[in-house]
Amino acid sequence: MQTVPRGHDCWIIIGKDDNGIQKEAHFLHYTRREAIQRFREMYNCIGKHGVILSVIPKFKWDFP
């Protein structure tokens, strides 16, 4: 497991929604826990097929 710098607040989350369709979202200025919660709310990622595949920490200047 990679270590995350203290105060890290930028994330890319890749996951599947309730229909099994892969989604990707960028979150700036959120804690890891808040970003995952927002992703689940945005894409209804809670059912049988909903799953978080990857949570990637990023620096602010890495975002397009």
mmCIF file as Biopython writes it, N, C-alpha, C and O atoms, coordinates in Angstrom:
data_model
#
loop_
_atom_site.group_PDB
_atom_site.id
_atom_site.type_symbol
_atom_site.label_atom_id
_atom_site.label_alt_id
_atom_site.label_comp_id
_atom_site.label_asym_id
_atom_site.label_entity_id
_atom_site.label_seq_id
_atom_site.pdbx_PDB_ins_code
_atom_site.Cartn_x
_atom_site.Cartn_y
_atom_site.Cartn_z
_atom_site.occupancy
_atom_site.B_iso_or_equiv
_atom_site.auth_seq_id
_atom_site.auth_asym_id
_atom_site.pdbx_PDB_model_num
ATOM 1   N N  . MET A ? 1  ? 0.839   -1.179 0.000   1.0 0.0 1  A 1 
ATOM 2   C CA . MET A ? 1  ? 0.000   0.000  0.000   1.0 0.0 1  A 1 
ATOM 3   C C  . MET A ? 1  ? 0.881   1.238  0.000   1.0 0.0 1  A 1 
ATOM 4   O O  . MET A ? 1  ? 1.847   1.319  0.758   1.0 0.0 1  A 1 
ATOM 5   N N  . GLN A ? 2  ? 0.551   2.187  -0.839  1.0 0.0 2  A 1 
ATOM 6   C CA . GLN A ? 2  ? 1.311   3.418  -0.909  1.0 0.0 2  A 1 
ATOM 7   C C  . GLN A ? 2  ? 0.937   4.331  0.245   1.0 0.0 2  A 1 
ATOM 8   O O  . GLN A ? 2  ? -0.207  4.358  0.699   1.0 0.0 2  A 1 
ATOM 9   N N  . THR A ? 3  ? 1.934   5.080  0.709   1.0 0.0 3  A 1 
ATOM 10  C CA . THR A ? 3  ? 1.629   6.064  1.735   1.0 0.0 3  A 1 
ATOM 11  C C  . THR A ? 3  ? 1.141   7.338  1.069   1.0 0.0 3  A 1 
ATOM 12  O O  . THR A ? 3  ? 1.576   7.678  -0.031  1.0 0.0 3  A 1 
ATOM 13  N N  . VAL A ? 4  ? 0.257   8.025  1.723   1.0 0.0 4  A 1 
ATOM 14  C CA . VAL A ? 4  ? -0.336  9.247  1.183   1.0 0.0 4  A 1 
ATOM 15  C C  . VAL A ? 4  ? 0.188   10.424 1.999   1.0 0.0 4  A 1 
ATOM 16  O O  . VAL A ? 4  ? 0.167   10.372 3.229   1.0 0.0 4  A 1 
ATOM 17  N N  . PRO A ? 5  ? 0.658   11.484 1.344   1.0 0.0 5  A 1 
ATOM 18  C CA . PRO A ? 5  ? 1.162   12.639 2.080   1.0 0.0 5  A 1 
ATOM 19  C C  . PRO A ? 5  ? 0.097   13.235 3.001   1.0 0.0 5  A 1 
ATOM 20  O O  . PRO A ? 5  ? -1.089  13.247 2.673   1.0 0.0 5  A 1 
ATOM 21  N N  . ARG A ? 6  ? 0.535   13.721 4.140   1.0 0.0 6  A 1 
ATOM 22  C CA . ARG A ? 6  ? -0.386  14.339 5.096   1.0 0.0 6  A 1 
ATOM 23  C C  . ARG A ? 6  ? -1.079  15.541 4.456   1.0 0.0 6  A 1 
ATOM 24  O O  . ARG A ? 6  ? -0.448  16.330 3.754   1.0 0.0 6  A 1 
ATOM 25  N N  . GLY A ? 7  ? -2.359  15.669 4.701   1.0 0.0 7  A 1 
ATOM 26  C CA . GLY A ? 7  ? -3.115  16.781 4.159   1.0 0.0 7  A 1 
ATOM 27  C C  . GLY A ? 7  ? -3.511  16.609 2.705   1.0 0.0 7  A 1 
ATOM 28  O O  . GLY A ? 7  ? -3.896  17.575 2.047   1.0 0.0 7  A 1 
ATOM 29  N N  . HIS A ? 8  ? -3.420  15.391 2.201   1.0 0.0 8  A 1 
ATOM 30  C CA . HIS A ? 8  ? -3.753  15.135 0.803   1.0 0.0 8  A 1 
ATOM 31  C C  . HIS A ? 8  ? -5.258  15.269 0.618   1.0 0.0 8  A 1 
ATOM 32  O O  . HIS A ? 8  ? -6.030  14.663 1.361   1.0 0.0 8  A 1 
ATOM 33  N N  . ASP A ? 9  ? -5.685  16.062 -0.373  1.0 0.0 9  A 1 
ATOM 34  C CA . ASP A ? 9  ? -7.116  16.298 -0.519  1.0 0.0 9  A 1 
ATOM 35  C C  . ASP A ? 9  ? -7.588  16.279 -1.972  1.0 0.0 9  A 1 
ATOM 36  O O  . ASP A ? 9  ? -8.616  16.877 -2.287  1.0 0.0 9  A 1 
ATOM 37  N N  . CYS A ? 10 ? -6.867  15.613 -2.852  1.0 0.0 10 A 1 
ATOM 38  C CA . CYS A ? 10 ? -7.259  15.500 -4.254  1.0 0.0 10 A 1 
ATOM 39  C C  . CYS A ? 10 ? -7.254  14.017 -4.632  1.0 0.0 10 A 1 
ATOM 40  O O  . CYS A ? 10 ? -6.284  13.306 -4.368  1.0 0.0 10 A 1 
ATOM 41  N N  . TRP A ? 11 ? -8.344  13.559 -5.252  1.0 0.0 11 A 1 
ATOM 42  C CA . TRP A ? 11 ? -8.506  12.129 -5.504  1.0 0.0 11 A 1 
ATOM 43  C C  . TRP A ? 11 ? -9.111  11.879 -6.873  1.0 0.0 11 A 1 
ATOM 44  O O  . TRP A ? 11 ? -9.917  12.670 -7.363  1.0 0.0 11 A 1 
ATOM 45  N N  . ILE A ? 12 ? -8.714  10.770 -7.486  1.0 0.0 12 A 1 
ATOM 46  C CA . ILE A ? 12 ? -9.400  10.232 -8.652  1.0 0.0 12 A 1 
ATOM 47  C C  . ILE A ? 12 ? -9.979  8.897  -8.204  1.0 0.0 12 A 1 
ATOM 48  O O  . ILE A ? 12 ? -9.259  8.036  -7.699  1.0 0.0 12 A 1 
ATOM 49  N N  . ILE A ? 13 ? -11.266 8.737  -8.391  1.0 0.0 13 A 1 
ATOM 50  C CA . ILE A ? 13 ? -11.925 7.491  -7.990  1.0 0.0 13 A 1 
ATOM 51  C C  . ILE A ? 13 ? -12.500 6.830  -9.229  1.0 0.0 13 A 1 
ATOM 52  O O  . ILE A ? 13 ? -13.195 7.460  -10.026 1.0 0.0 13 A 1 
ATOM 53  N N  . ILE A ? 14 ? -12.195 5.542  -9.375  1.0 0.0 14 A 1 
ATOM 54  C CA . ILE A ? 14 ? -12.720 4.737  -10.473 1.0 0.0 14 A 1 
ATOM 55  C C  . ILE A ? 14 ? -13.571 3.638  -9.844  1.0 0.0 14 A 1 
ATOM 56  O O  . ILE A ? 14 ? -13.138 2.956  -8.914  1.0 0.0 14 A 1 
ATOM 57  N N  . GLY A ? 15 ? -14.776 3.478  -10.361 1.0 0.0 15 A 1 
ATOM 58  C CA . GLY A ? 15 ? -15.667 2.473  -9.809  1.0 0.0 15 A 1 
ATOM 59  C C  . GLY A ? 15 ? -16.775 2.134  -10.780 1.0 0.0 15 A 1 
ATOM 60  O O  . GLY A ? 15 ? -16.833 2.658  -11.893 1.0 0.0 15 A 1 
ATOM 61  N N  . LYS A ? 16 ? -17.650 1.254  -10.344 1.0 0.0 16 A 1 
ATOM 62  C CA . LYS A ? 16 ? -18.791 0.847  -11.164 1.0 0.0 16 A 1 
ATOM 63  C C  . LYS A ? 16 ? -20.073 1.238  -10.455 1.0 0.0 16 A 1 
ATOM 64  O O  . LYS A ? 16 ? -20.190 1.119  -9.235  1.0 0.0 16 A 1 
ATOM 65  N N  . ASP A ? 17 ? -21.039 1.710  -11.246 1.0 0.0 17 A 1 
ATOM 66  C CA . ASP A ? 17 ? -22.327 2.072  -10.663 1.0 0.0 17 A 1 
ATOM 67  C C  . ASP A ? 17 ? -23.175 0.819  -10.456 1.0 0.0 17 A 1 
ATOM 68  O O  . ASP A ? 17 ? -22.704 -0.301 -10.656 1.0 0.0 17 A 1 
ATOM 69  N N  . ASP A ? 18 ? -24.413 1.018  -10.057 1.0 0.0 18 A 1 
ATOM 70  C CA . ASP A ? 18 ? -25.297 -0.110 -9.744  1.0 0.0 18 A 1 
ATOM 71  C C  . ASP A ? 18 ? -25.586 -0.983 -10.962 1.0 0.0 18 A 1 
ATOM 72  O O  . ASP A ? 18 ? -25.948 -2.150 -10.813 1.0 0.0 18 A 1 
ATOM 73  N N  . ASN A ? 19 ? -25.430 -0.427 -12.173 1.0 0.0 19 A 1 
ATOM 74  C CA . ASN A ? 19 ? -25.656 -1.196 -13.401 1.0 0.0 19 A 1 
ATOM 75  C C  . ASN A ? 19 ? -24.391 -1.859 -13.926 1.0 0.0 19 A 1 
ATOM 76  O O  . ASN A ? 19 ? -24.426 -2.516 -14.966 1.0 0.0 19 A 1 
ATOM 77  N N  . GLY A ? 20 ? -23.276 -1.697 -13.222 1.0 0.0 20 A 1 
ATOM 78  C CA . GLY A ? 20 ? -22.018 -2.302 -13.646 1.0 0.0 20 A 1 
ATOM 79  C C  . GLY A ? 20 ? -21.250 -1.485 -14.664 1.0 0.0 20 A 1 
ATOM 80  O O  . GLY A ? 20 ? -20.283 -1.982 -15.242 1.0 0.0 20 A 1 
ATOM 81  N N  . ILE A ? 21 ? -21.655 -0.232 -14.903 1.0 0.0 21 A 1 
ATOM 82  C CA . ILE A ? 21 ? -20.975 0.634  -15.867 1.0 0.0 21 A 1 
ATOM 83  C C  . ILE A ? 21 ? -19.847 1.369  -15.154 1.0 0.0 21 A 1 
ATOM 84  O O  . ILE A ? 21 ? -20.062 1.969  -14.101 1.0 0.0 21 A 1 
ATOM 85  N N  . GLN A ? 22 ? -18.636 1.325  -15.730 1.0 0.0 22 A 1 
ATOM 86  C CA . GLN A ? 22 ? -17.478 1.949  -15.097 1.0 0.0 22 A 1 
ATOM 87  C C  . GLN A ? 22 ? -17.545 3.470  -15.183 1.0 0.0 22 A 1 
ATOM 88  O O  . GLN A ? 22 ? -17.849 4.033  -16.235 1.0 0.0 22 A 1 
ATOM 89  N N  . LYS A ? 23 ? -17.259 4.122  -14.067 1.0 0.0 23 A 1 
ATOM 90  C CA . LYS A ? 23 ? -17.284 5.583  -13.965 1.0 0.0 23 A 1 
ATOM 91  C C  . LYS A ? 23 ? -15.965 6.059  -13.374 1.0 0.0 23 A 1 
ATOM 92  O O  . LYS A ? 23 ? -15.298 5.327  -12.642 1.0 0.0 23 A 1 
ATOM 93  N N  . GLU A ? 24 ? -15.594 7.304  -13.702 1.0 0.0 24 A 1 
ATOM 94  C CA . GLU A ? 24 ? -14.401 7.928  -13.133 1.0 0.0 24 A 1 
ATOM 95  C C  . GLU A ? 24 ? -14.763 9.342  -12.705 1.0 0.0 24 A 1 
ATOM 96  O O  . GLU A ? 24 ? -15.459 10.055 -13.428 1.0 0.0 24 A 1 
ATOM 97  N N  . ALA A ? 25 ? -14.294 9.750  -11.530 1.0 0.0 25 A 1 
ATOM 98  C CA . ALA A ? 25 ? -14.593 11.097 -11.038 1.0 0.0 25 A 1 
ATOM 99  C C  . ALA A ? 25 ? -13.368 11.678 -10.350 1.0 0.0 25 A 1 
ATOM 100 O O  . ALA A ? 25 ? -12.581 10.959 -9.735  1.0 0.0 25 A 1 
ATOM 101 N N  . HIS A ? 26 ? -13.220 12.998 -10.467 1.0 0.0 26 A 1 
ATOM 102 C CA . HIS A ? 26 ? -12.135 13.737 -9.828  1.0 0.0 26 A 1 
ATOM 103 C C  . HIS A ? 26 ? -12.723 14.538 -8.676  1.0 0.0 26 A 1 
ATOM 104 O O  . HIS A ? 26 ? -13.767 15.173 -8.824  1.0 0.0 26 A 1 
ATOM 105 N N  . PHE A ? 27 ? -12.055 14.508 -7.537  1.0 0.0 27 A 1 
ATOM 106 C CA . PHE A ? 27 ? -12.519 15.254 -6.372  1.0 0.0 27 A 1 
ATOM 107 C C  . PHE A ? 27 ? -11.387 16.108 -5.833  1.0 0.0 27 A 1 
ATOM 108 O O  . PHE A ? 27 ? -10.327 15.594 -5.475  1.0 0.0 27 A 1 
ATOM 109 N N  . LEU A ? 28 ? -11.614 17.416 -5.774  1.0 0.0 28 A 1 
ATOM 110 C CA . LEU A ? 28 ? -10.652 18.358 -5.209  1.0 0.0 28 A 1 
ATOM 111 C C  . LEU A ? 28 ? -11.155 18.836 -3.857  1.0 0.0 28 A 1 
ATOM 112 O O  . LEU A ? 28 ? -12.351 19.067 -3.680  1.0 0.0 28 A 1 
ATOM 113 N N  . HIS A ? 29 ? -10.252 18.982 -2.912  1.0 0.0 29 A 1 
ATOM 114 C CA . HIS A ? 29 ? -10.550 19.546 -1.592  1.0 0.0 29 A 1 
ATOM 115 C C  . HIS A ? 29 ? -11.525 18.688 -0.790  1.0 0.0 29 A 1 
ATOM 116 O O  . HIS A ? 29 ? -12.406 19.221 -0.115  1.0 0.0 29 A 1 
ATOM 117 N N  . TYR A ? 30 ? -11.376 17.377 -0.857  1.0 0.0 30 A 1 
ATOM 118 C CA . TYR A ? 30 ? -12.149 16.445 -0.040  1.0 0.0 30 A 1 
ATOM 119 C C  . TYR A ? 30 ? -11.187 15.490 0.648   1.0 0.0 30 A 1 
ATOM 120 O O  . TYR A ? 30 ? -10.113 15.197 0.123   1.0 0.0 30 A 1 
ATOM 121 N N  . THR A ? 31 ? -11.571 15.007 1.819   1.0 0.0 31 A 1 
ATOM 122 C CA . THR A ? 31 ? -10.800 13.931 2.423   1.0 0.0 31 A 1 
ATOM 123 C C  . THR A ? 31 ? -11.098 12.656 1.634   1.0 0.0 31 A 1 
ATOM 124 O O  . THR A ? 31 ? -12.041 12.617 0.843   1.0 0.0 31 A 1 
ATOM 125 N N  . ARG A ? 32 ? -10.305 11.631 1.848   1.0 0.0 32 A 1 
ATOM 126 C CA . ARG A ? 32 ? -10.502 10.369 1.126   1.0 0.0 32 A 1 
ATOM 127 C C  . ARG A ? 32 ? -11.898 9.805  1.412   1.0 0.0 32 A 1 
ATOM 128 O O  . ARG A ? 32 ? -12.608 9.374  0.504   1.0 0.0 32 A 1 
ATOM 129 N N  . ARG A ? 33 ? -12.264 9.818  2.673   1.0 0.0 33 A 1 
ATOM 130 C CA . ARG A ? 33 ? -13.569 9.280  3.081   1.0 0.0 33 A 1 
ATOM 131 C C  . ARG A ? 33 ? -14.726 10.062 2.446   1.0 0.0 33 A 1 
ATOM 132 O O  . ARG A ? 33 ? -15.689 9.467  1.963   1.0 0.0 33 A 1 
ATOM 133 N N  . GLU A ? 34 ? -14.625 11.402 2.450   1.0 0.0 34 A 1 
ATOM 134 C CA . GLU A ? 34 ? -15.674 12.232 1.853   1.0 0.0 34 A 1 
ATOM 135 C C  . GLU A ? 34 ? -15.762 12.015 0.349   1.0 0.0 34 A 1 
ATOM 136 O O  . GLU A ? 34 ? -16.858 11.980 -0.211  1.0 0.0 34 A 1 
ATOM 137 N N  . ALA A ? 35 ? -14.609 11.869 -0.312  1.0 0.0 35 A 1 
ATOM 138 C CA . ALA A ? 35 ? -14.595 11.657 -1.760  1.0 0.0 35 A 1 
ATOM 139 C C  . ALA A ? 35 ? -15.283 10.342 -2.123  1.0 0.0 35 A 1 
ATOM 140 O O  . ALA A ? 35 ? -16.059 10.290 -3.078  1.0 0.0 35 A 1 
ATOM 141 N N  . ILE A ? 36 ? -15.005 9.289  -1.371  1.0 0.0 36 A 1 
ATOM 142 C CA . ILE A ? 36 ? -15.644 7.995  -1.628  1.0 0.0 36 A 1 
ATOM 143 C C  . ILE A ? 36 ? -17.150 8.096  -1.395  1.0 0.0 36 A 1 
ATOM 144 O O  . ILE A ? 36 ? -17.941 7.557  -2.168  1.0 0.0 36 A 1 
ATOM 145 N N  . GLN A ? 37 ? -17.538 8.787  -0.332  1.0 0.0 37 A 1 
ATOM 146 C CA . GLN A ? 37 ? -18.963 8.952  -0.037  1.0 0.0 37 A 1 
ATOM 147 C C  . GLN A ? 37 ? -19.666 9.724  -1.157  1.0 0.0 37 A 1 
ATOM 148 O O  . GLN A ? 37 ? -20.758 9.342  -1.576  1.0 0.0 37 A 1 
ATOM 149 N N  . ARG A ? 38 ? -19.054 10.798 -1.641  1.0 0.0 38 A 1 
ATOM 150 C CA . ARG A ? 38 ? -19.637 11.583 -2.734  1.0 0.0 38 A 1 
ATOM 151 C C  . ARG A ? 38 ? -19.740 10.752 -4.012  1.0 0.0 38 A 1 
ATOM 152 O O  . ARG A ? 38 ? -20.732 10.848 -4.734  1.0 0.0 38 A 1 
ATOM 153 N N  . PHE A ? 39 ? -18.710 9.928  -4.297  1.0 0.0 39 A 1 
ATOM 154 C CA . PHE A ? 39 ? -18.739 9.069  -5.481  1.0 0.0 39 A 1 
ATOM 155 C C  . PHE A ? 39 ? -19.920 8.101  -5.399  1.0 0.0 39 A 1 
ATOM 156 O O  . PHE A ? 39 ? -20.647 7.918  -6.376  1.0 0.0 39 A 1 
ATOM 157 N N  . ARG A ? 40 ? -20.106 7.491  -4.242  1.0 0.0 40 A 1 
ATOM 158 C CA . ARG A ? 40 ? -21.223 6.558  -4.057  1.0 0.0 40 A 1 
ATOM 159 C C  . ARG A ? 40 ? -22.570 7.254  -4.250  1.0 0.0 40 A 1 
ATOM 160 O O  . ARG A ? 40 ? -23.490 6.681  -4.833  1.0 0.0 40 A 1 
ATOM 161 N N  . GLU A ? 41 ? -22.682 8.488  -3.759  1.0 0.0 41 A 1 
ATOM 162 C CA . GLU A ? 41 ? -23.929 9.239  -3.925  1.0 0.0 41 A 1 
ATOM 163 C C  . GLU A ? 41 ? -24.157 9.636  -5.381  1.0 0.0 41 A 1 
ATOM 164 O O  . GLU A ? 41 ? -25.276 9.532  -5.882  1.0 0.0 41 A 1 
ATOM 165 N N  . MET A ? 42 ? -23.107 10.090 -6.064  1.0 0.0 42 A 1 
ATOM 166 C CA . MET A ? 42 ? -23.229 10.553 -7.450  1.0 0.0 42 A 1 
ATOM 167 C C  . MET A ? 42 ? -23.676 9.445  -8.393  1.0 0.0 42 A 1 
ATOM 168 O O  . MET A ? 42 ? -24.539 9.659  -9.244  1.0 0.0 42 A 1 
ATOM 169 N N  . TYR A ? 43 ? -23.086 8.258  -8.240  1.0 0.0 43 A 1 
ATOM 170 C CA . TYR A ? 43 ? -23.315 7.181  -9.200  1.0 0.0 43 A 1 
ATOM 171 C C  . TYR A ? 43 ? -24.139 6.032  -8.630  1.0 0.0 43 A 1 
ATOM 172 O O  . TYR A ? 43 ? -24.204 4.964  -9.238  1.0 0.0 43 A 1 
ATOM 173 N N  . ASN A ? 44 ? -24.765 6.232  -7.480  1.0 0.0 44 A 1 
ATOM 174 C CA . ASN A ? 44 ? -25.591 5.192  -6.871  1.0 0.0 44 A 1 
ATOM 175 C C  . ASN A ? 44 ? -24.804 3.885  -6.777  1.0 0.0 44 A 1 
ATOM 176 O O  . ASN A ? 44 ? -25.282 2.823  -7.176  1.0 0.0 44 A 1 
ATOM 177 N N  . CYS A ? 45 ? -23.614 3.988  -6.250  1.0 0.0 45 A 1 
ATOM 178 C CA . CYS A ? 45 ? -22.664 2.873  -6.219  1.0 0.0 45 A 1 
ATOM 179 C C  . CYS A ? 45 ? -22.853 2.050  -4.944  1.0 0.0 45 A 1 
ATOM 180 O O  . CYS A ? 45 ? -21.933 1.950  -4.133  1.0 0.0 45 A 1 
ATOM 181 N N  . ILE A ? 46 ? -24.038 1.461  -4.760  1.0 0.0 46 A 1 
ATOM 182 C CA . ILE A ? 46 ? -24.314 0.748  -3.517  1.0 0.0 46 A 1 
ATOM 183 C C  . ILE A ? 46 ? -24.946 -0.624 -3.724  1.0 0.0 46 A 1 
ATOM 184 O O  . ILE A ? 46 ? -25.060 -1.395 -2.771  1.0 0.0 46 A 1 
ATOM 185 N N  . GLY A ? 47 ? -25.355 -0.941 -4.932  1.0 0.0 47 A 1 
ATOM 186 C CA . GLY A ? 47 ? -26.085 -2.184 -5.168  1.0 0.0 47 A 1 
ATOM 187 C C  . GLY A ? 47 ? -25.179 -3.386 -5.371  1.0 0.0 47 A 1 
ATOM 188 O O  . GLY A ? 47 ? -24.010 -3.380 -4.985  1.0 0.0 47 A 1 
ATOM 189 N N  . LYS A ? 48 ? -25.739 -4.404 -5.978  1.0 0.0 48 A 1 
ATOM 190 C CA . LYS A ? 48 ? -25.034 -5.660 -6.209  1.0 0.0 48 A 1 
ATOM 191 C C  . LYS A ? 48 ? -23.799 -5.468 -7.083  1.0 0.0 48 A 1 
ATOM 192 O O  . LYS A ? 48 ? -22.763 -6.083 -6.832  1.0 0.0 48 A 1 
ATOM 193 N N  . HIS A ? 49 ? -23.900 -4.617 -8.110  1.0 0.0 49 A 1 
ATOM 194 C CA . HIS A ? 49 ? -22.796 -4.431 -9.043  1.0 0.0 49 A 1 
ATOM 195 C C  . HIS A ? 49 ? -21.954 -3.197 -8.720  1.0 0.0 49 A 1 
ATOM 196 O O  . HIS A ? 49 ? -20.893 -3.011 -9.316  1.0 0.0 49 A 1 
ATOM 197 N N  . GLY A ? 50 ? -22.399 -2.361 -7.800  1.0 0.0 50 A 1 
ATOM 198 C CA . GLY A ? 50 ? -21.666 -1.143 -7.459  1.0 0.0 50 A 1 
ATOM 199 C C  . GLY A ? 50 ? -20.421 -1.461 -6.654  1.0 0.0 50 A 1 
ATOM 200 O O  . GLY A ? 50 ? -20.496 -2.142 -5.632  1.0 0.0 50 A 1 
ATOM 201 N N  . VAL A ? 51 ? -19.281 -0.975 -7.105  1.0 0.0 51 A 1 
ATOM 202 C CA . VAL A ? 51 ? -18.026 -1.265 -6.419  1.0 0.0 51 A 1 
ATOM 203 C C  . VAL A ? 51 ? -17.018 -0.158 -6.718  1.0 0.0 51 A 1 
ATOM 204 O O  . VAL A ? 51 ? -17.002 0.391  -7.819  1.0 0.0 51 A 1 
ATOM 205 N N  . ILE A ? 52 ? -16.178 0.168  -5.734  1.0 0.0 52 A 1 
ATOM 206 C CA . ILE A ? 52 ? -15.077 1.107  -5.926  1.0 0.0 52 A 1 
ATOM 207 C C  . ILE A ? 52 ? -13.874 0.281  -6.372  1.0 0.0 52 A 1 
ATOM 208 O O  . ILE A ? 52 ? -13.440 -0.622 -5.656  1.0 0.0 52 A 1 
ATOM 209 N N  . LEU A ? 53 ? -13.334 0.585  -7.549  1.0 0.0 53 A 1 
ATOM 210 C CA . LEU A ? 53 ? -12.202 -0.173 -8.071  1.0 0.0 53 A 1 
ATOM 211 C C  . LEU A ? 53 ? -10.863 0.407  -7.637  1.0 0.0 53 A 1 
ATOM 212 O O  . LEU A ? 53 ? -9.932  -0.336 -7.327  1.0 0.0 53 A 1 
ATOM 213 N N  . SER A ? 54 ? -10.764 1.740  -7.614  1.0 0.0 54 A 1 
ATOM 214 C CA . SER A ? 54 ? -9.481  2.366  -7.324  1.0 0.0 54 A 1 
ATOM 215 C C  . SER A ? 54 ? -9.681  3.768  -6.762  1.0 0.0 54 A 1 
ATOM 216 O O  . SER A ? 54 ? -10.543 4.517  -7.221  1.0 0.0 54 A 1 
ATOM 217 N N  . VAL A ? 55 ? -8.871  4.111  -5.758  1.0 0.0 55 A 1 
ATOM 218 C CA . VAL A ? 55 ? -8.835  5.463  -5.205  1.0 0.0 55 A 1 
ATOM 219 C C  . VAL A ? 55 ? -7.391  5.932  -5.323  1.0 0.0 55 A 1 
ATOM 220 O O  . VAL A ? 55 ? -6.502  5.408  -4.652  1.0 0.0 55 A 1 
ATOM 221 N N  . ILE A ? 56 ? -7.164  6.925  -6.184  1.0 0.0 56 A 1 
ATOM 222 C CA . ILE A ? 56 ? -5.809  7.364  -6.509  1.0 0.0 56 A 1 
ATOM 223 C C  . ILE A ? 56 ? -5.582  8.773  -5.958  1.0 0.0 56 A 1 
ATOM 224 O O  . ILE A ? 56 ? -6.309  9.698  -6.319  1.0 0.0 56 A 1 
ATOM 225 N N  . PRO A ? 57 ? -4.579  8.946  -5.082  1.0 0.0 57 A 1 
ATOM 226 C CA . PRO A ? 57 ? -4.270  10.297 -4.602  1.0 0.0 57 A 1 
ATOM 227 C C  . PRO A ? 57 ? -3.526  11.083 -5.671  1.0 0.0 57 A 1 
ATOM 228 O O  . PRO A ? 57 ? -2.678  10.534 -6.374  1.0 0.0 57 A 1 
ATOM 229 N N  . LYS A ? 58 ? -3.841  12.356 -5.792  1.0 0.0 58 A 1 
ATOM 230 C CA . LYS A ? 58 ? -3.182  13.232 -6.773  1.0 0.0 58 A 1 
ATOM 231 C C  . LYS A ? 58 ? -2.863  14.560 -6.118  1.0 0.0 58 A 1 
ATOM 232 O O  . LYS A ? 58 ? -3.493  14.960 -5.139  1.0 0.0 58 A 1 
ATOM 233 N N  . PHE A ? 59 ? -1.865  15.239 -6.681  1.0 0.0 59 A 1 
ATOM 234 C CA . PHE A ? 59 ? -1.596  16.608 -6.271  1.0 0.0 59 A 1 
ATOM 235 C C  . PHE A ? 59 ? -2.445  17.541 -7.113  1.0 0.0 59 A 1 
ATOM 236 O O  . PHE A ? 59 ? -2.829  17.194 -8.230  1.0 0.0 59 A 1 
ATOM 237 N N  . LYS A ? 60 ? -2.738  18.708 -6.595  1.0 0.0 60 A 1 
ATOM 238 C CA . LYS A ? 60 ? -3.614  19.654 -7.291  1.0 0.0 60 A 1 
ATOM 239 C C  . LYS A ? 60 ? -3.121  19.969 -8.687  1.0 0.0 60 A 1 
ATOM 240 O O  . LYS A ? 60 ? -3.927  20.134 -9.604  1.0 0.0 60 A 1 
ATOM 241 N N  . TRP A ? 61 ? -1.804  20.057 -8.869  1.0 0.0 61 A 1 
ATOM 242 C CA . TRP A ? 61 ? -1.271  20.438 -10.176 1.0 0.0 61 A 1 
ATOM 243 C C  . TRP A ? 61 ? -1.268  19.287 -11.177 1.0 0.0 61 A 1 
ATOM 244 O O  . TRP A ? 61 ? -0.932  19.496 -12.343 1.0 0.0 61 A 1 
ATOM 245 N N  . ASP A ? 62 ? -1.635  18.069 -10.751 1.0 0.0 62 A 1 
ATOM 246 C CA . ASP A ? 62 ? -1.716  16.926 -11.669 1.0 0.0 62 A 1 
ATOM 247 C C  . ASP A ? 62 ? -3.032  16.886 -12.434 1.0 0.0 62 A 1 
ATOM 248 O O  . ASP A ? 62 ? -3.152  16.144 -13.409 1.0 0.0 62 A 1 
ATOM 249 N N  . PHE A ? 63 ? -4.023  17.672 -12.010 1.0 0.0 63 A 1 
ATOM 250 C CA . PHE A ? 63 ? -5.328  17.637 -12.659 1.0 0.0 63 A 1 
ATOM 251 C C  . PHE A ? 63 ? -5.316  18.453 -13.938 1.0 0.0 63 A 1 
ATOM 252 O O  . PHE A ? 63 ? -4.673  19.501 -14.005 1.0 0.0 63 A 1 
ATOM 253 N N  . PRO A ? 64 ? -6.031  17.974 -14.962 1.0 0.0 64 A 1 
ATOM 254 C CA . PRO A ? 64 ? -6.073  18.722 -16.232 1.0 0.0 64 A 1 
ATOM 255 C C  . PRO A ? 64 ? -6.863  20.010 -16.102 1.0 0.0 64 A 1 
ATOM 256 O O  . PRO A ? 64 ? -6.995  20.754 -17.074 1.0 0.0 64 A 1 
#
